[in-house]
């Protein structure tokens, strides 16, 4: 009896999904827990794993189809093996009869998702890897052992470094259409669901809020001195890098406590004041801008904040962010400085009432105590909803953040 491949249950806030990619074709062998298909919602990309070993005998919904929760999209015949795969294995065995069975596992069809990912990341040739798994399958341990052995003589290092040196560029290249070489060429490409949702929310923010932006600048020298002094010890102790974001999150949280309206939101004719501090961190992913939420940031240490943000970045690059990661948030921080932005006006993330924009750090001449000195300066931008936040309150909030950052000892002493 065949097993139905169904769309997983979608949250109430997600009406439907788009079937983006089938990773298997009808008639191919699949393994239990192997990712069969990617579904894109308004917020994240969901993976649909195989429920059993067998053959994908039927693809009911094609790529690009809009599907609903619980809808049938394919069928698996459990326990079967695709004839094409069997032929490939037989031919490989005949071409190398003197080799052990585990040496003839060059086919990627039998690789688990974790193994396929490692093979792709490191540009490995599976036919050169010794397989120790059941039935001659390559395991994750086999891959890691192979990488370790090959790295010792430098044969894989070049491939690994090349594949990891510019992951953002590689992702962008995959998303960029290839235009014909003829003059005045054009190409029409539909928006992804995530890009369309981002566009919708940005327009919503501009049309439904009274958005204004106030600017200030902060001397980053005190924080840079702390990082220089403690970054190695911090890394050794907490196994995560000490960046700037933890200081900004801490400064924002302490400032939000003093200005609760900035941590509030509007619901029709009501103002909702939040007694918790869930900070959204804007992250650029290959599929577009996403804002995972660092929950209860006021209760987290510097290390927990840095580790959480690093985890969001990795999950965004790998397309592994879940819906729970993106739900809620009372205040957002976005860092255009990592791309070289000197100044910008961030757009609100509804229903939040404010967003803090960080920018590039540049050495500039400043006047201190009547003397010209060179300092690493950063422009800060606070966009806010003027319906519930007055100009004086917004300016005072941003100045408070500036004061905390220029005297970071206050964040540790809570003064």
Residue pairs with C-beta under 8 A, 6 or more apart in sequence:
1 78
2 57
2 58
2 75
2 76
2 77
2 78
3 51
3 52
3 54
3 75
3 76
3 77
3 78
4 72
4 74
4 75
5 36
5 37
5 48
5 50
5 51
5 56
5 72
5 73
5 74
5 75
5 76
6 70
6 71
6 72
6 73
7 17
7 39
7 48
7 67
7 68
7 69
7 70
7 71
7 73
8 39
8 46
8 48
8 69
9 69
9 70
10 16
10 17
10 41
10 68
10 69
11 323
13 323
13 327
14 41
14 42
14 43
14 323
15 68
16 41
16 66
16 67
16 68
16 69
17 39
17 40
17 41
17 46
17 66
17 67
17 68
17 193
18 39
18 40
18 41
18 64
18 65
18 66
18 67
18 193
19 37
19 38
19 39
19 61
19 62
19 63
19 64
19 65
19 66
19 67
19 73
20 37
20 38
20 39
20 40
20 45
20 63
20 64
21 37
21 38
21 63
22 36
22 37
22 59
22 62
22 63
23 34
23 35
23 36
23 37
23 38
24 30
24 34
24 36
24 37
24 56
25 56
25 59
26 56
26 57
26 58
26 59
27 55
27 56
27 57
27 82
27 84
28 55
28 56
28 82
28 84
28 85
28 109
29 53
29 54
29 55
29 80
29 81
29 82
29 85
29 109
29 110
30 36
30 50
30 53
30 54
30 55
30 56
30 76
31 50
31 53
31 110
31 112
32 49
32 50
32 51
32 52
32 53
33 49
33 50
33 112
33 113
34 49
34 50
34 112
34 113
35 47
35 48
35 49
35 50
35 113
36 48
36 49
36 50
36 56
36 74
37 47
37 48
37 73
37 74
38 45
38 46
38 47
38 48
38 319
39 45
39 46
39 47
39 48
39 67
40 46
40 192
40 193
40 194
40 287
41 193
41 323
42 193
42 194
42 196
42 197
43 194
43 197
43 290
43 323
43 326
44 194
44 290
44 319
44 321
44 322
44 323
44 325
44 326
45 287
45 319
48 73
50 56
50 76
51 76
52 76
52 78
52 79
53 78
53 79
54 76
54 77
54 78
54 79
54 80
55 76
55 77
55 80
55 81
55 82
56 74
56 75
56 76
57 75
57 76
57 77
57 80
58 74
58 75
59 73
59 74
60 72
60 73
60 74
60 75
61 67
61 71
61 72
61 73
61 74
65 73
67 73
82 109
85 107
85 109
85 110
88 107
88 109
89 104
89 107
92 104
92 106
92 107
93 101
93 104
96 103
96 104
101 136
102 130
102 131
102 132
102 136
103 130
103 131
104 127
104 136
105 126
105 127
105 129
105 131
105 136
105 137
105 138
106 125
106 126
106 127
107 126
108 116
108 119
108 126
110 135
110 137
110 138
111 119
111 126
111 137
111 138
112 139
112 140
114 140
115 138
115 139
115 140
115 142
115 143
118 124
118 140
118 143
118 144
118 147
119 126
119 143
121 160
121 163
121 164
122 143
122 147
122 156
122 159
122 160
122 163
123 156
123 159
123 160
123 162
123 163
124 143
124 146
124 147
124 156
124 159
126 138
128 146
129 138
129 142
129 143
129 146
130 142
130 145
130 146
131 137
131 138
131 139
131 142
132 139
132 141
132 142
133 139
133 142
147 156
147 160
150 156
151 157
151 160
163 170
167 317
168 284
171 285
171 286
171 317
172 286
174 286
175 286
175 287
177 187
177 189
179 185
179 186
179 187
180 187
191 199
192 287
192 288
194 287
194 288
194 290
195 287
195 288
198 288
198 289
201 349
201 350
202 347
204 350
205 211
205 347
205 348
205 349
205 350
206 347
208 350
209 266
209 348
209 350
209 353
209 385
209 386
209 387
210 385
210 386
210 387
211 347
211 348
211 383
211 384
211 385
211 386
212 383
212 384
212 386
212 391
212 394
213 345
213 346
213 381
213 382
213 383
213 384
214 381
214 382
214 384
214 391
214 394
214 395
214 398
215 343
215 379
215 380
215 381
215 382
215 398
216 379
216 380
216 382
216 395
216 398
216 399
216 402
217 377
217 378
217 379
217 380
217 402
218 377
218 378
218 380
218 401
218 402
218 405
218 406
219 366
219 375
219 376
219 377
219 406
220 244
220 361
220 375
220 376
220 377
220 378
220 405
221 375
221 376
222 405
222 406
222 407
222 408
223 244
223 247
223 405
223 408
224 376
226 408
227 242
227 243
227 244
230 242
231 241
231 242
234 240
234 241
234 242
234 302
234 303
235 241
235 242
237 303
238 303
238 306
238 307
239 307
240 303
240 306
240 307
240 310
241 306
241 310
242 302
242 306
243 306
243 309
244 358
245 281
245 305
245 306
245 309
245 333
245 335
246 302
246 303
246 305
246 306
246 309
247 302
247 405
247 408
247 411
248 333
248 356
248 358
248 401
248 405
249 279
249 281
249 294
249 297
249 305
249 333
250 302
250 305
250 404
250 411
251 401
251 404
251 405
251 408
251 411
252 279
252 331
252 333
252 356
252 401
253 277
253 279
253 297
253 298
254 400
254 404
254 410
254 411
254 414
255 262
255 397
255 400
255 401
255 404
256 262
256 263
256 277
256 330
256 331
256 397
257 277
257 298
258 397
258 400
259 393
259 396
259 397
259 400
260 273
261 271
261 273
261 353
261 388
261 389
261 393
262 331
262 353
262 354
262 384
262 389
262 393
262 394
262 397
263 273
263 274
263 277
263 330
263 331
263 353
263 354
264 271
264 272
264 273
264 274
264 330
264 353
264 388
265 271
265 272
265 274
265 330
265 351
265 352
265 353
266 272
266 351
266 353
266 385
266 387
266 388
267 351
271 388
274 330
276 295
276 296
276 298
276 330
277 296
277 297
277 298
277 330
277 331
278 293
278 294
278 295
278 296
278 297
278 328
278 329
278 330
278 331
279 293
279 294
279 297
279 329
279 330
279 331
279 332
279 333
280 291
280 292
280 293
280 294
280 329
280 331
280 332
280 333
280 349
280 352
281 291
281 292
281 293
281 294
281 309
281 312
281 332
281 333
281 334
282 289
282 290
282 291
282 332
282 333
282 334
282 335
282 349
283 289
283 290
283 291
283 292
283 312
283 313
283 316
284 316
285 316
285 317
285 319
285 321
286 317
286 319
287 319
290 316
290 321
290 326
291 326
291 329
291 332
291 349
292 312
292 315
292 316
292 321
292 325
292 326
293 325
293 326
293 327
293 328
293 329
294 300
294 305
294 308
294 309
294 312
295 328
297 305
300 308
312 321
312 325
314 320
315 321
315 325
329 349
329 352
330 352
331 352
331 354
331 355
331 356
332 346
332 349
332 352
332 354
332 355
332 356
333 355
333 356
333 357
333 358
334 346
334 355
334 356
334 357
334 358
335 357
335 358
335 359
336 344
336 346
336 357
336 358
336 359
336 360
337 358
337 359
337 360
337 361
337 378
340 360
341 359
341 360
342 359
342 360
342 362
342 379
343 359
343 379
343 381
344 357
344 359
344 381
345 357
345 381
345 383
346 355
346 356
346 357
346 381
346 383
347 355
347 383
348 354
348 355
348 383
348 384
348 385
349 355
353 384
353 385
353 387
353 388
353 389
354 382
354 383
354 384
354 385
354 389
354 394
354 397
355 382
355 383
355 384
356 380
356 381
356 382
356 398
356 401
357 380
357 381
357 382
357 383
358 378
358 380
359 378
359 379
359 380
359 381
360 378
361 376
361 377
361 378
362 376
362 377
362 378
363 374
363 375
363 376
363 377
364 374
364 375
364 377
365 372
365 373
365 374
366 372
366 373
366 374
366 375
366 377
367 373
368 375
380 398
380 401
380 402
382 394
382 397
382 398
384 394
403 410
404 410
404 411
